[in-house]
Every structure is written in C-alpha cells, then in structure tokens.
Amino acid sequence: MRKTTAVVLAAALAMVVPGVSSAAPANEISWAACPSDVAAPGVECGTLKVPLDYRNPQGRQTEVMISRLASKNPAKRKGILLTNPGGPSEGLTFPAVLKFFGMPQSVLDAYDVIGMDPRGVGYSSPSTCGMTEEQMAAGSVPPYAVKPSDVRKRAEETKQIAEQCLRSSTKDALPYNTTANVARDLDSVRAALGEKKASFLGYSYGSYLGSVYATLFPKTAERVIIDSNLPATGWDVEGGRLMARGVEDTFPDFAKWAAKHPEHGLGTSPELVRAKYFDIAGRLDVKPSVEGIDGRGFRMLTFGGLYGTGDAAFSKLAAQWKALDTGQPLPPQEIPEVPRVQALLAGRLNIICGDSEWPSSVRTYERNVALDRVRYPMFGAAAANVQPCAFWPKPVEKQVLPNDRGPRNVLLVQNERDPATPLAGARTTRRAFGDRAAMLTVDQGGHGVYLIGKNKCANDFVTEYLLGGRLPVQDVQC
C-alpha cells in the first residue's frame, strides 16, 4: 500500500478588511543564506513578521519567509517583482526556477525577483493536519468516483481530514491563512523593502492571488501578470469542477500526438486513443496494476500528464499508459518527500477552504458528480467529488473578488487548452477586471504560458509588458 500511495501521490500532485498592509518599516528584512533544501545560486532569504489577523494589526504576529534574486544592474533596475508559482505551494525557489526556465536577462536586470512561501506553507509558519500517507494520496484533486457510493465514502474520508486540521497544533492560525491575507503579506513585504510599488507574476492559484493583490492594492500594485487563470471566484467548488472541462479541452492534443506515434500502441486515431483511456481505466477499476495503480490513479496520472505539452511530456505519459495497458511496471519516477508534502497539503487546504464557503451537503456533491460524469466523462467524477472544504468553518471575512476599479495594469496570459485552469474560467476573471485588463491567449495546450510554455510570441509579449508597462488596447492572441 505504501508504494501504491507514493506513486499516486507523485502523479497528483465576515467583513471586508481594507487593503492596507501593516506598513512595516523599510529595510526590516535582513538577507542571509536560504535553508539548504531551498538554496539556489544567487538567491538569498529573509523573514518578516506580519499580523496574523490584519483586522488587529497590533495583535498576534506570524512569520513569512521570502527569497530574493537581486538585480545586479542598478542602472536598469525598476523595482521588485513579486512571484507565486501556484499551488498554493512553496515559493522560495521560484525566482531560481524562473531563471532556469529562461527569464530574460533584461527582466533580471530590471527587477529584484521575490519569492515567498505563503503563510501556513513551507517555511512561513507551516500548518499541519497530521495526515496519513493514504490521506495525502489524493493530493489536492479528489479521486474519481467509480461508483455513486464512492462520493459518500469520500465524504467520510474528507470529513476526517477536516477534523484533523481543526484539532491540529496550528488550528489557531487556520481562519487567517487566506488568499486575502497572503496578498496583504505581499504588500507588507513591499513596504518592508522600502518600495513604493511592486509588480507581480503568478501562475495557476497565483493568478487568483494576483487578482486579489491587484484588487486590494490598486495604488501599489504596478504591473500585474496572471498566468493560467482560475475563475474570478478562485479555487472554490466551481473552480475545482472546471478541471474536468480542462481535461476534455486538452486531451485531444495528446490523442493526436499518440495517434501519430504508433510505437506506443495506444491507437491509430485520436478516437481510438480516447477509447483506450476508458479501456485502461475500466480494467484498472476491476484489477489494479502490478504496483497497485487502480483506475482512479490512472485518471489522476493522465490529468497530471496533460500539464505538459510536446514530445517530451507526451512521450512520458504515453510510456506510462503503455506500461499500465500491458501489465508492466511504470517507468521510474521521482517520489515526493512525505513530510514536505504533508506541510504543503495542509497549508493548501487552509487557504482554499478559508477563502470561500463550500457546499456542506453531501447530496450536492452527489448531484455534481452525477452531472459531470456525463458532461465530462474523462474526469468529471473526480473534479466534482468532495473536498475537505465541505466540512470547514465559514470564512472569517467576505471573499475578495476582482473588479474594474483601479489602473489598467492587469495582463492575463492563458493557454487556449489547459487541464487545470481552462479558458472558460479565465474569461470570468477577464470580465471581472473589465477595462483594467487585457488578455493574451495562446493556441497551445498545457498548464503555464510565460517561460514554461516555450511559446516565443507569448514570452516576448509578457517580457515587453514587464519592461515597458503598456497593455494592448484590445485582447490579443499568439
């Protein structure tokens, strides 16, 4: 069971508070070497104490850790670029990751690139829920409900996880580990660094964080780029369900590729590759693989495989399919370190469950699963399944939603086909920002555009905005 859990885990992976930070004094952050497990060349780390509850700024404090890849060109430096890799997950290594993916030297000269572990995650006052390996196996996306009764079974499991979080040693911080407070922490970082304004680059969940940051701090948020966008309401119950649509949008890219590579034996046409998906999933539902991978694990593995695009990503996914189709062991893959996954998933639950109120009736999820099983047969019965958020306390403040009040400085960047954050959700964020924003859509699949998607047109466009700060008059395409 331990090996099976590890393999699936690897595949998956109220009043409105004014948007005023604690206004920490400039130069409060002292830079030093980063912890050894997140250290990277040229990157330094520091900590900052911020209010646990910004409604009581003089009350209990919590601590966030940030990282900095500093500009080495004072003549070209414009300021700081706050970043978030999505998740919610650890962000200390992200400046180095962006450099690795090819962030242009002109951008590295223009900005100190700042990473941050969001509160409750990683080195920023980490949360815990005491989850077992089996509880962690589903990651942040629920398992596929093979049978209708699986929804109630999942509800029992997620209720137990929620209760563990609410009894944990970090339960007192749980109500305040929200996206709105992470955005306030970002502005506290800006103030502590003595910057009048800050730009922002965020992906996936980081798109919603960027939306909230731009909404709460329109006067100090300078250039805001949000990539692979969640809907305007963030990762709520409907945002989670959209993953099923994302799989249906994105899978044809893989099916066409696999049909052109008969050496994998997955089908000679896109239609046959799609049929093979249901064939493998159905057989594994009845009899798991030699490593214990069942149909739910296979569906999750495919969902994760669609995050990439092109020969390398699709070859890896096709090899996994072929192994499971023919009863062979899966190709070797990296297994996450369990303690770090524990802290990551607990912090992630704190944030997404604390942002908005999720339906508490199990019948609601049963109806959603039944509907999406038909609408989106590949993944609908997973994405609509129950999350621990169903058993979470009500949020302590009203959710912050993007609006059109503020300067025209928000650039949405979006693949037309994305398994996790489909274009349909991005369009709701685009509409919410109105004249404040422009959107760049890219005719490709995968999760992540700027630098990650390796699209020159898109990379050049975003780089130009970071350097020049001018949005196009109308939405554009690459």
N, C-alpha and C positions, 0 to 999 in steps of 0.2 A: 504493500500500500504506500510506503514511504516513497519508493521510486516513481510510482504512478503519479502521486501527488506532485512530486517535484517536476516531472515532465509537463504536466498540465499547467502548473504554476509558471513554468518558463514560457509556455505558449501564450498564456493570457497576459500575461502581464497587461410690543413691538412698535418702536418709534424709529424714525429715520435720524440717525446721528449725522449732524452736518459734516461735510467732507473737510474737516480741519484736523491736521495731524497734531502730534504733541509738540511740534516745533522745537525739536531737540536742538541744542546749540551747535553751531558749526564746529567741524573738526572734532566731534566727540568720539569718532571711531578711530581706534588705533590699529594700524595694519601690522600683521605678523604672518608667519608661515601658516598655511592651511593644515588641518588634520591630515595625517599621512594617507588616509584612504580616499581623500578627495583632492590631494595636492596635484598641481599641474604646473608646467614651466611658465613663469611669468605671472602667475596668479597668486594673490595674497588674500588673506581673510581677516575679518574683524567682527566684533559683536556689538549689538546695540540693544539697550533696554527700552521697551516701549510699553504703553499701558495695555494691560490685559483687556480692559474694557474702556474704550475711548470715551464713553459717557462719563467715566470717572477717571480723568487723566492723572490725578494725583494719587490714585489708589494702587492696587497691586500691579506689579510690573511683570512682564515676561521678556524673554530674550530671543532675538533673532540673529542668525549668523549670515553674513554676506561675504561675497568674494569680489575681487576687482582685477580685471586685466587692463592695466592703465595704459593710456596713450603715451607714447614716447616722442611725440611731436608737438611740443607746446604751441608752435606757430599755427598748427592746423586744428588744434583741439577745440571742439564746440561745446562739450559738456559731458553728461553721463547718459548712458543707455541702459536702463533697467531691463532685465530679461526674465523670462519664465519659460521653461521647457514643456509645460503641460502637466498632466497628472490628475490632481495636484501631486507633485513629487519634488524630490530634492533638486535644487538649482545651483548649488555651489560650483559644480563642474561645468555649468552651461557656457560661460564665457570661453573656456578652453574648447568645448565641443563646437561652438560656432566657428572658432578659428580653424579647427580641424576640418570642418566642412567647407572651408574656403571663404570665410568672411573677408571681403577685400581689404587690402592694407589701407585704402583711403578711409574706410569706416573705422578701422582700428586706430588710425591716426586721429580721427575726428572725435572719438568718444573713449572715455573710460567705460568699459563694458562691465556691468554689475550683475552678479548672480545673487540669489537669495534662497535659502531653504525657507519655505513659508512656515509661519508659526504652526507648531504641532507636528512638524515633519523634519526628519534628519537631525541636524544639529541645532534646530531652533525649537527648544523646549519640546522634545518629541513626545507624542501621545502613545498610549498603549491600550490594547483591548484584550491582551492575553489570548490571542487566537492560536488554535492548534494548526498544524500543517494542513489538515483536511479542511479547516475553515478558511485558510488562506488560498486553497487551491483554485477557487473560482475567481480570485483576483477582484477586479473592480467591475467585472461584467458578469451577470448571473449566468448559471449553466442553462443549457437548453432543456426545456420541459418536454421530455419524450412523451409522457402521458399527462393528461389533465391533472391527475392526482399529484404529480410532481410539484405543482405550484404550492399546494398546501404543505408538502414536505419541505420545500424550500422556505416557506414562511416560518416554519418551526425553527429551522436552522438559523435564519437571519434574525429572528427574534432573540435567540440565544446570544448571537454576536452583539446585538444592540445592548442587551442587558449586561454583557461583559464590559462593554465600553462605558456604560453608565455606572458600573461599580468599580472601575479601574482606579489606579492611583492618580491618574491625570484627569479624572472626571470633572474637577472644579473648573478647568480651563475649557472644557468641551463646548459650552454655549458661546464662547467668544472666538473660537477658531473658525472664522468665516471668511469668505472672499472679501467682503467689505472691510474687515479688519486687516486682512493681508494687504489690500490696497492702501489703507491708512498707514500700515507699516512701511510700504514703499515710499510714501510721501515723507514719513519720518526719516527714512534713510536719505532722501534728497536733502531734507533740511539739515541733517547731521553732517552731510558732506559740504554744506555751505553753498549749494547750488540753487539759483532762483527758479530754474525749471529742470525737468528731466524728460527725456524721450523714453519710449517703451517698445519692446519687441517681445511678443508672446505667442505661443503655439497651443492649439487644442484647448485644454482647460485654460491655458494662459490667455486665450482670446477673450474669455469671459472676464478674467481678472483685468485685462487691459480695458475692456468696456467699462467695468466698474471704476477703475482708476481714472479714466477719462471723464466719467460722469461726476465723480465726487470731487475731482480736482481739475476743472477745466482751465483754471488760471495758471497752474504749474505744470500740467501735462503738455509737453511741446509737440513732438511728432510721435504718433501712436500707430504702430503696425500690429495688427492682429491677424494671425495666420491659422488656417484650418479651423474655421469658426464654429463654436457652439451656437445654438439659437440664443435669442435675446434674453431668455429666462435662464440661461446657463445649463448646468447639468442637473436638471430636475427630472421628474418621471418621464416627461415627454421628450426631453433631450436624450435620455437614455434609450427610449424606444426608437429614436431616429437611427441608431446604429444598424437596425435591421434593414432600413431603406438604404443605408450606406453600403451594406454588403451587396444588395441587389444592384445598386448603381455600379459598383466597382468590379464585381466578379466577371462580367463579360470580358474585361481586359485580360484577365488570367486565362479564361476559357479560350479566347482567340489565340493566345500565346501557346497554350498547351496543345491545341489542335495542330499547330504548325511544328510541334516537336514530338513526333510520334514515338521517339525513343523512350518516352516515359509511359507509354501505353495507357493514356488517360482518355483517349477518344480522338477521332479524326475530324471532328467538327465541334464548334462551340456547344451545340446542343447535346452532343454525346458527352462532353466534359461535364456539363451541368448534370446530366443524368448520372454520371459516375459519382458525383458528390453525394447524391441521395442514396446511391447504391452502397458506397463505403459507409456512410453514416448509419444506414439501416442495418447493415451486417454487424457493425461495431456496437450498435444498441443491443443486439442479441448476444454477441460473443466478442468481448474486448480483445485487443491485440495482445501479442506476447508480452508486452510491457504493461498491460492493463489499461491501455487507452480505449475508452469507450466512445460512443457516438458523440456524446457531449464534448469530450476532449478533442475529437476530430473537428467538430464545428468551430470550437474556440481556436484551435490551431490554424484553421483556414482564415478565420477572422483576423488573427494577428498577422498571417502571411500576406494579406492584402494591404497592409500598411505600406509595403514597399512596392516598387514597380520596376519593370525592366528585367533583363536576362538574369541578373544575379539573384534578385528576390524571388522571381518566379521559378527559377531552377531549384532553389532551396525548397520552396513549397511543393513543387512537383515531385521532388525526391521523397519528401515526407508522405505525400499521397501514395506514391508507388510502393513504399515500404508497407504502409498500412493496408493497401489493396492486395498485396501479395503475401502478407503474413511475415514480413521480415522486420528486424529491429529498426527503429528510427535512426537516422544519421545522428552522430554526436551533436549535442547542443549544450550551450552554457546554462548552468543551473544557478539561479539567484541565491545569494546568501540569505538564509531564512531570517536571522534577526533583523536585517535591514528591510526585508520585505514586510515583516511584522510591523515595524515602525512606519513604513511607507503606507501600508493599507489602513492602519489605524488613523494616521493623520489625514489621509484622503477621505475616510468616512466622516471624520469630524467636520471637514469643510463642506463637502457636498450635502451632507444631511443637515448641517446648520444653516445653509443658505436659503432653503425654501421648504415649505411644508409638503410632504409627500402623502399620497392617499394611505390611510391606515387600514382600510378594509381589504381583507384578502380576496374577497369577491371581485373587487376592482381589478386586481392583477389577474385573476382567473379569466375575466372578460377580455382584458387586454391581450393576454397570451392567446386565447382562442381566436380573436380577431387577427392578430398579427401572424399567427401560424398560417393563416390563409393568405393574407396580403403579402407577406414576405416569408415564403416557406423556407428559405435557406437559414434564416437566423432570427425570425420574429419571435419564436417561442423562447428564445434566450433573452434578447434585449428587453422584452416586456415583463420578464419574470421579476420576482420580489427582491428588493434590496433591503439591507438593514435600516435604511432611512424610513421605511414604513413604520418602524417602532421607535422612532426618535422623538424627543421632546419638540415642542413647537419652537421655531426660531425666536430669539430674544429681540430681534428688530426686524422691521419690514425690509424685504429684499430690495436691493438696489438694482434698478433696471436702466439700460442705456436710453438716452433721449437726445433730442436735437438742440439742446441748449448749451452752446459753447462754440469755440472757434472751429473752423473747418480744418481739422488736423488728424482725422482718423482714416487710415488706409486698411481696408480688409483685403486679404490675399487668400485665394481659395481655389483648390483643385475642383474641376467640374465633377470628378468622381472620387469620393473619399469614403472609406468604410466606417470611420468613427464619427466624423463630423460632416455629414453630407451637405451639398449645396443648398438643399431646401432649408436647413436650419440657418446657414449663413445669411440667406436672404432675409430672414426675420430680423437679424441684427442689423443688416444694412438698412432696412426700412426704419428701424427704431432710431438710428442715428440721423436719418434724413439728410439735410444739407451739410451736416458736419463731416460726412464721409464720402469716400469713393471706394469702389470695389474693383479689384483686378481678379478676373477668373482665368484659369489656366486649363487648356484642353489636355488633361492627363489625369491619371489615377494616383492613388497613394495618399498617405497622411503626412502633410508637411510640404510646403512650397519653397519658401526662401532658403536657399543653400541646400536644403535637404532634397528637394525635388529635382535638382540639377537641370532646371529649365533656364537657359541663358536669358531669354526675353524677360521672364519674371524676376530673375536675380538682378538684372540691370535696372529694371523699373524700381524695385524696392531700394536698391542702393542709391539710385538717383534721388529718391524721396528722402532717405536718411541724410543725404549730403545737401540737397537743395531745398527741401521742405515745401515743395509745391505739388499739390494734388491736381490731377486732371479735372477738367470741367465736367466730364461725364465718366461713367464706369467704362473700363477698358478690358480687353481680352488679350491673352497670349496663346 
